[in-house]
């Protein structure tokens, strides 16, 4: 009896059904039927198996690799929203089916209620539907921690300088500026000097639009401005670069051109050689012109420009080292030079 029991256990422990059949057949006292039947059935199975393995198995394997991810958590992103169903609860929290094949866990501290949650079973029960967000993901351990607290829209990794934010609420006003809620990792600061003149918001006010000018995670600081920042920042303005801008005004010292920077650039009259040059003969207010950066002074916030097609030598007067030019000759030369410069500039505008 013990031998038979041992033989039976050994047969059950074998992984393949064919091996189980072979062991049990050898122990049968009269195996003529089994012996006669087995050779006839075996060739059919053997004949079919290779064809099945060669044709179907690779196709199934390819389809599985292409459609099913190795780890369902690989596709989950932090702060991603799920509608889940509570599977079970324990003293520390609740396990939630979020439909990805791995249950998430909500700790009791991450549950949202009108009253403090002191006992999970009083707040959640199996089958309850909940809105949750991915708070922490450990793909290697196939663990995802969830929260019922809606995460902020912005975090340090997706709040970039230059972003425009709308309808932000003032939560505090200090002597140096106003703190506003931007639905981010912390409140942003709008200094008073970056607000329009006469505009001092109060707590509770909604500011229609602000722009991000600083994001410093190490110092946990977010800087904002209510004044639209320059399209072309100082660090992008380099000598020799070409820009298109609009002439905003013409003064005795030259023509001012808006190229999208914080300050207007200046085509200096003094850069055109000695004597007086009427810049109005070169450009007009409101005209779109092409200019080149001649000099950038970030400390003084100054940009010197040259007009496309204008050359300094166009305005230099020719004379020998000992030659004295009469005032009339100077005037004639300058008129010719100005006309030549005007023609060159006009040609450049057409191109």
Residue pairs with C-beta under 8 A, 6 or more apart in sequence:
7 23
7 27
10 23
11 19
11 20
11 23
11 24
12 20
14 20
14 23
21 38
25 31
25 34
25 35
25 38
28 34
69 75
71 139
71 142
72 100
72 101
72 102
73 100
73 102
73 137
73 138
73 139
73 142
73 144
74 139
75 100
76 100
76 134
76 137
76 144
77 134
78 134
78 135
78 136
78 137
79 133
79 134
79 135
79 151
79 155
80 133
80 134
81 131
81 132
81 133
82 96
82 98
82 99
82 104
82 131
82 132
82 133
82 134
82 146
83 98
83 129
83 130
83 131
84 96
84 97
84 98
84 99
84 104
84 129
84 130
84 131
84 132
84 146
85 96
85 97
85 127
85 128
85 129
85 130
86 94
86 95
86 96
86 97
86 124
86 125
86 126
86 127
86 128
86 129
86 130
87 94
87 95
87 96
87 97
87 103
87 126
88 94
88 95
88 126
89 95
89 120
89 121
89 124
89 125
89 126
90 120
91 120
92 107
92 108
92 120
93 105
93 106
93 107
93 108
93 110
93 111
93 120
94 105
94 106
94 111
94 120
94 124
95 103
95 104
95 105
96 103
96 104
96 105
96 106
96 130
96 132
96 146
97 103
98 104
98 132
98 144
98 146
102 142
102 143
102 144
104 132
104 134
104 144
104 145
104 146
105 143
105 144
105 145
105 146
106 124
106 130
106 132
106 145
106 146
106 147
106 148
107 145
108 117
108 120
110 135
110 145
110 146
110 147
110 148
110 149
111 117
111 120
111 123
111 124
111 148
112 148
112 149
113 123
117 123
124 130
130 148
131 148
132 146
132 147
132 148
133 146
133 147
133 148
133 149
133 150
133 151
134 144
134 145
134 146
135 145
135 146
135 147
135 151
136 144
136 145
137 143
137 144
137 145
138 144
152 183
152 184
152 185
153 183
153 184
154 182
154 183
154 184
154 185
155 184
155 185
156 185
156 215
156 217
159 182
159 184
159 185
159 212
159 215
159 222
160 212
160 215
161 212
161 213
161 214
161 215
162 211
162 212
162 229
163 211
163 212
164 209
164 210
164 211
164 212
165 182
165 188
165 209
165 210
165 211
165 212
165 224
166 208
166 209
167 206
167 207
167 208
168 180
168 181
168 182
168 188
168 206
168 207
168 210
168 224
169 180
169 181
169 204
169 205
169 206
169 207
170 178
170 179
170 180
170 201
170 202
170 203
170 204
170 205
170 206
170 207
171 179
171 180
171 181
171 187
171 203
172 178
172 179
172 187
172 203
173 179
173 200
173 201
173 202
173 203
176 191
176 192
177 189
177 190
177 191
177 192
177 194
177 195
178 189
178 190
178 192
178 195
178 201
179 187
179 188
179 189
179 190
180 187
180 188
180 189
180 190
180 207
180 210
180 224
181 187
182 188
182 210
182 222
182 224
184 222
185 220
185 222
186 220
186 222
187 222
188 210
188 212
188 222
188 223
188 224
189 221
189 222
189 223
189 224
190 207
190 210
190 224
190 225
190 226
191 223
191 225
192 200
194 213
194 224
194 225
194 226
194 227
195 201
195 226
195 227
196 226
196 227
199 226
201 207
207 226
209 226
210 224
210 225
210 226
211 224
211 225
211 228
211 229
212 222
212 223
212 224
213 223
213 224
213 225
213 229
214 221
214 222
214 223
215 221
215 222
215 223
216 222
229 262
230 260
230 261
230 262
231 260
231 261
232 243
232 259
232 260
232 261
233 261
233 262
234 261
234 262
234 296
234 298
237 261
237 293
237 296
237 303
238 293
238 296
239 293
239 294
239 295
239 296
240 292
240 293
241 292
241 293
242 290
242 291
242 292
242 293
242 308
243 259
243 260
243 265
243 290
243 291
243 292
243 293
244 259
244 288
244 289
244 290
244 291
245 257
245 258
245 259
245 260
245 265
245 288
245 289
245 291
246 257
246 258
246 286
246 287
246 288
246 289
247 255
247 256
247 257
247 283
247 284
247 285
247 286
247 287
247 289
248 256
248 257
248 258
248 264
248 285
249 255
249 256
249 285
250 256
250 279
250 280
250 283
250 284
250 285
252 269
253 266
253 268
253 269
253 270
254 266
254 267
254 268
254 269
254 270
254 271
254 279
255 266
255 267
255 279
255 282
255 283
255 307
256 264
256 265
256 266
256 267
257 264
257 265
257 266
257 267
257 289
257 291
257 305
258 264
258 265
259 265
259 291
259 303
259 305
261 303
262 301
263 301
263 302
263 303
264 303
265 291
265 293
265 303
265 304
265 305
266 302
266 303
266 304
266 305
267 279
267 282
267 283
267 291
267 304
267 305
267 306
267 307
267 310
268 304
269 276
269 277
269 279
271 294
271 304
271 306
271 312
272 310
272 312
272 314
272 315
272 341
273 312
273 315
273 316
273 317
274 315
274 316
274 317
275 315
275 317
275 330
275 334
277 315
277 334
277 338
281 338
281 342
282 307
282 310
282 341
282 342
282 345
283 289
283 307
289 307
289 308
289 349
290 307
290 308
290 348
290 349
291 305
291 306
291 307
291 308
292 305
292 306
292 308
293 303
293 304
293 305
294 304
294 305
294 306
295 302
295 303
295 304
296 302
296 303
296 304
297 303
307 345
308 345
308 348
308 349
309 341
309 344
309 345
309 346
309 347
309 348
309 349
310 341
310 344
310 345
311 341
311 344
314 337
314 340
314 341
314 344
315 334
315 337
315 338
315 341
316 337
317 325
317 330
317 333
317 334
317 337
318 333
319 325
325 333
